[in-house]
Amino acid sequence: MNKIYINGRFLSQRVTGVQRFGREVLLALDACLDEGRAHFEHLQFILLVPAGTAVPKLRAIMSESLGKCDGHAWEQIDLPRRVGRALLLNFGFTGPLFKRNQIITVHDGAVVRMPEGYSRQFRLWYRLVVGLIGRRARSTVAVSEFSANEAVECFGLPRERIAVSGEGWEHIREVRADDAILRRAGLADQGYFLVVSSPAKHKNFPIVGEALQLLGTTAPRCIAVGAVDKRVFRDDDAKVGAIEHLGYVSDGELKSLYAHALGFIMPSFYEGFGIPPLEAMACNAAVISSTANALQEVCGEAAIYFRPESARELAAAVASVREHPELRASLAREAQARLAHYSWRSAARCYLRLVCEQFDLAPGVMP
């Protein structure tokens, strides 16, 4: 029996993009293994988590709580001690510094491309860890073609050892919408636009405020959700222009906000993938996106684009989406076609293929 361990540290952290990726890929991987038990009978996957961490219900993947540390200490001390020489899967950026037999995941190179948005301590630590681990690791998974190129240019990782997984959106479909957020925020029966994410520098929130100012008295309400992690990002004012920031919301509240919005704005200068646009598409919200490379890769023809430095282009896009229902309908049709390109199960299969290659197993027709 070949044992493969999974770094479950992400389950102990607040859910943002990276943690969402880890959780959904874990669940999709478990489903693949459960449906293909006969094919994967020689593989045993074991999820390792810090003590006290809640673990989702799994059918094929075992789980084990271990260690006395948490955070980075758990990942560098308790985790490698338990894994030994076995293969380790990391769905986040980091893993044990000096372990070779592991697969890491690079989500973006923002800390290199947009350093002003991060604390000095985090920049130094992150560049050291990702570069060192990535160059030693057996394989690397990147979430998009763009992030694969960033892994090479920003961290010096060998391109021939990078596989592209993509991400998914189906999690939002399983969530029950919580419409109470609409009443609390006074959004019932009002046309508004939505922005989702932390107000980090590379998320480019100020451009939304500038666009709203250009629209003047005709500007629609704009709602932003998401919390800022002050341990990573600089302590800047989270409220920009006319944007109303609701802070961190539940998945149910987020789904309701997506579903009732006239449009969703993704203004980022930089992204490695971009789950929120897919979530918005799944909830029938028209997507307005910046021309950041990864976002164009993800959204294809299912979005209206604007240059991230152009408030005027964004203002025009907001006005068009608000005033033309036929445009919203056209974007909705394109969105359904675009969603078919991505799934969490497809991302999980990427890791399964890499595991099968290591143990000289034919991946066959994966569930």
Long-range contacts (C-beta under 8 A, 24 or more apart in sequence): 1-42, 1-43, 1-44, 2-42, 2-43, 2-44, 2-87, 2-359, 3-44, 3-46, 3-86, 3-87, 4-43, 4-44, 4-45, 4-46, 4-86, 4-87, 4-88, 4-89, 4-355, 5-45, 5-46, 5-47, 5-48, 5-82, 5-83, 5-86, 5-87, 5-88, 5-89, 6-45, 6-46, 6-47, 6-48, 6-61, 6-88, 6-89, 6-91, 7-48, 7-75, 7-79, 7-88, 7-89, 7-90, 7-91, 7-92, 7-95, 8-47, 8-48, 8-49, 8-50, 8-53, 8-55, 8-63, 9-49, 9-50, 9-71, 9-74, 9-75, 9-79, 9-92, 10-91, 10-92, 11-49, 11-53, 11-54, 11-55, 11-56, 12-49, 12-50, 12-52, 12-53, 12-70, 14-227, 14-229, 14-248, 16-198, 16-226, 16-229, 17-107, 17-273, 17-275, 18-91, 18-92, 18-93, 18-107, 19-92, 20-171, 20-275, 21-91, 21-92, 21-105, 21-107, 21-143, 21-167, 21-275, 21-347, 22-91, 22-92, 23-56, 24-167, 24-168, 24-170, 24-171, 24-344, 24-347, 25-91, 25-165, 25-344, 25-347, 25-348, 25-351, 26-56, 26-58, 26-61, 26-91, 27-56, 27-58, 27-344, 28-168, 28-343, 28-344, 28-345, 28-347, 28-348, 29-61, 29-348, 29-351, 29-352, 30-58, 30-59, 30-60, 30-61, 31-59, 31-345, 31-348, 31-367, 32-345, 32-348, 32-349, 32-352, 32-366, 32-367, 33-59, 33-60, 33-61, 33-352, 34-59, 34-60, 35-367, 36-366, 36-367, 39-364, 40-352, 42-359, 42-361, 43-355, 43-359, 43-361, 48-79, 48-82, 48-83, 50-74, 50-78, 87-138, 87-355, 87-358, 89-351, 89-355, 93-126, 93-129, 93-130, 94-129, 94-130, 94-133, 95-133, 95-137, 96-133, 97-129, 97-132, 97-133, 98-136, 99-133, 99-136, 99-137, 100-136, 100-137, 100-138, 101-138, 102-133, 102-137, 102-138, 103-137, 103-138, 103-139, 103-140, 103-141, 103-351, 103-354, 103-355, 104-130, 104-133, 104-134, 104-137, 104-140, 104-141, 105-140, 105-141, 105-142, 105-143, 105-165, 106-130, 106-134, 106-140, 106-141, 106-142, 106-143, 106-147, 106-148, 106-150, 106-151, 106-155, 106-157, 106-162, 106-272, 107-142, 107-143, 107-147, 107-272, 107-273, 108-143, 108-147, 108-150, 108-270, 108-271, 108-272, 108-273, 108-294, 109-147, 109-150, 109-151, 109-153, 109-154, 109-155, 109-272, 110-202, 110-270, 110-272, 111-154, 112-150, 112-154, 112-155, 113-150, 113-154, 113-202, 113-270, 114-200, 114-201, 114-202, 114-269, 114-270, 116-201, 116-234, 117-200, 117-201, 117-202, 117-233, 117-234, 118-200, 118-232, 118-233, 118-234, 119-231, 119-232, 119-233, 119-234, 122-231, 122-232, 127-155, 130-155, 131-155, 131-156, 131-157, 137-161, 138-358, 139-163, 139-354, 141-165, 141-350, 141-351, 141-354, 142-272, 143-167, 143-272, 143-273, 143-347, 144-272, 144-273, 144-294, 144-297, 144-298, 145-297, 146-272, 146-273, 146-293, 146-294, 146-297, 147-272, 147-273, 147-294, 150-272, 163-350, 163-353, 163-354, 164-350, 165-346, 165-347, 165-350, 165-351, 166-273, 166-341, 166-342, 166-343, 166-346, 166-347, 166-350, 167-273, 167-275, 167-278, 167-342, 167-344, 167-347, 168-278, 168-342, 168-343, 168-344, 168-345, 168-346, 168-347, 169-275, 169-278, 169-279, 169-281, 169-282, 169-339, 169-342, 169-343, 170-282, 170-343, 170-344, 171-251, 171-344, 172-251, 172-254, 172-255, 172-258, 172-279, 172-282, 172-283, 173-282, 175-251, 175-252, 175-254, 175-255, 176-252, 176-255, 177-252, 177-255, 177-256, 177-259, 178-250, 178-252, 178-253, 178-255, 178-256, 179-256, 179-260, 180-253, 181-246, 181-249, 181-253, 181-256, 181-257, 182-256, 182-257, 182-260, 185-223, 185-244, 185-246, 187-221, 187-223, 187-257, 187-260, 190-221, 191-220, 191-221, 191-262, 191-322, 192-220, 192-221, 192-222, 192-223, 192-260, 192-261, 192-262, 193-220, 193-221, 193-222, 193-223, 193-261, 193-262, 193-263, 193-264, 193-265, 193-288, 193-318, 193-321, 193-322, 194-222, 194-223, 194-224, 194-225, 194-257, 194-258, 194-261, 194-263, 194-264, 194-265, 194-280, 194-285, 195-222, 195-223, 195-224, 195-225, 195-243, 195-264, 195-265, 195-266, 195-267, 196-224, 196-225, 196-226, 196-254, 196-264, 196-276, 196-279, 196-280, 197-226, 197-268, 197-276, 198-226, 198-227, 198-228, 198-229, 198-233, 199-224, 199-226, 199-228, 199-233, 199-236, 199-238, 199-240, 199-245, 200-228, 200-233, 201-233, 201-234, 201-236, 201-269, 202-268, 202-269, 202-270, 202-271, 203-267, 203-268, 203-269, 204-267, 204-268, 204-269, 204-290, 204-308, 205-240, 205-243, 205-267, 206-240, 206-241, 207-267, 207-308, 207-309, 207-310, 207-311, 207-314, 208-240, 208-241, 208-243, 208-265, 208-267, 208-314, 209-240, 209-241, 209-242, 209-243, 210-241, 210-311, 210-314, 211-311, 211-312, 211-314, 211-315, 211-318, 212-241, 212-242, 212-243, 212-315, 212-318, 213-241, 213-242, 213-311, 214-311, 214-312, 214-315, 215-315, 215-318, 215-319, 218-319, 219-318, 220-262, 220-318, 220-322, 222-265, 223-257, 223-261, 225-249, 225-253, 225-254, 225-257, 254-279, 255-283, 258-282, 258-283, 258-285, 259-283, 259-284, 259-285, 261-285, 262-286, 262-321, 262-322, 262-328, 263-287, 263-288, 263-318, 263-321, 263-322, 263-328, 264-288, 265-289, 265-314, 265-318, 266-290, 266-295, 266-303, 267-308, 267-314, 268-292, 268-295, 268-308, 269-308, 270-294, 271-295, 273-298, 274-298, 274-299, 277-303, 278-338, 278-339, 278-342, 281-332, 281-335, 281-336, 281-338, 281-339, 282-335, 282-339, 284-332, 284-335, 286-321, 286-327, 286-328, 286-331, 286-332, 287-331, 287-335, 288-314, 288-317, 288-318, 288-321, 298-342, 299-338, 300-334, 300-338, 300-341, 301-334, 301-338, 302-331, 302-334, 302-335, 302-337, 302-338, 303-331, 304-331
